[in-house]
Amino acid sequence: MHRSPFIEPGRSPRRRRRRGTPARSAPRPRSPRGPGRGILAAGAALLVLVLAALVLLDPFSGGSAHESSAASHRHRRRTMGAAGTAILAPSGYPLRKPQLPLRLTAASADPMHLGFAHPPRAGIVVDLNSGAVLWQRHPQQRLRIASLTKMMTALIAVKNTTPASRILITKQAEDMPGSKVGLLPLNKRVDVEPVLYGLLLPSGNDAAVALAQHVAGTVPRFVRAMNEEAARLGLGCTRYSSPSGYYDADNFSCAADLAELAHDDLAQPRIAKVAATAEAVLRFPIKGGKLFLTNNNPLMLYGYPGTTGLKTGWTEAAGPCLVATAQRDGVRLAVVLLGSQAPGTQAAELLDAAFDHVYHLRPVPHPPIAAGV
């Protein structure tokens, strides 16, 4: 198993074929007159009710059986633009308001004023309690995000499983390239929690596919659910094309969205527990009966005090990426760095500056993070 903090070589796949423009509908024929008209109308109404019920029963069809008509009305009002048109996410789904609206301000209002000789392509530091933005660099620029994609995969997985769930390891999951757990037993059912650890700690692409197939039946169907959830959470920069992030085409987000997603992930106790784990030894149906996993988060590896998560990523197109979260004296912070030459050291500097100079907390000594990590 790889132990490098950024271990996923990437390559660009063939781009998807663009969807064609739907043909214009033919004029609607007039309803017949006479006694048959009422029968036809009743039949049409029954058909609409049946189709609506089918949509509501499918958790990946875009409908929600739990959304009341009043909530639907509020949703429509929230997603309407000035001209009455819906505000859409990059995936095409109606965009809602985020659960943690960020207070983005002009860069000149940055309370930290911390610069780097080699800054990341984009980044942000956010107070996860209030949504206050403490530092930013191109926070809404859409960029490749590599395995930061797995933050959404984990969120959907925990919302659609219980710790007692068991999932099947398929050939498609086992054959995934890039970073892997590597010990998932083919054609066997395993407990979901070790697979979730394998998703977030060593960033297993095989774990991502196994979880996607268990939750949605197929990977494309799971990707659809990822994009629906992103729009529901108000992630206006984000579009997914895979559950792993190994392929960069049509898979992107921005620093602001990833900070909001970090807030949503850590609100899930199962994700929070896994993300805060430095090393795990888990019962697993393999030779020896145990699975040994190490978290590749550089802040976790080097013992940054108060680290609570969350995820690394790397492809050639994205470069090294990191979402790092930490907590001190009740202050909860998230750092997002996209395309950083040294995400571990830069994240530690940003967290130190925020805790010390913005919140005036007593400095906590910590081991230095190796240069370039």
Order of alpha helices (4+ residues) and beta strands (2+ residues): alpha-alpha-beta-beta-beta-alpha-beta-alpha-beta-alpha-alpha-alpha-beta-alpha-alpha-beta-beta-alpha-beta-beta-beta-alpha
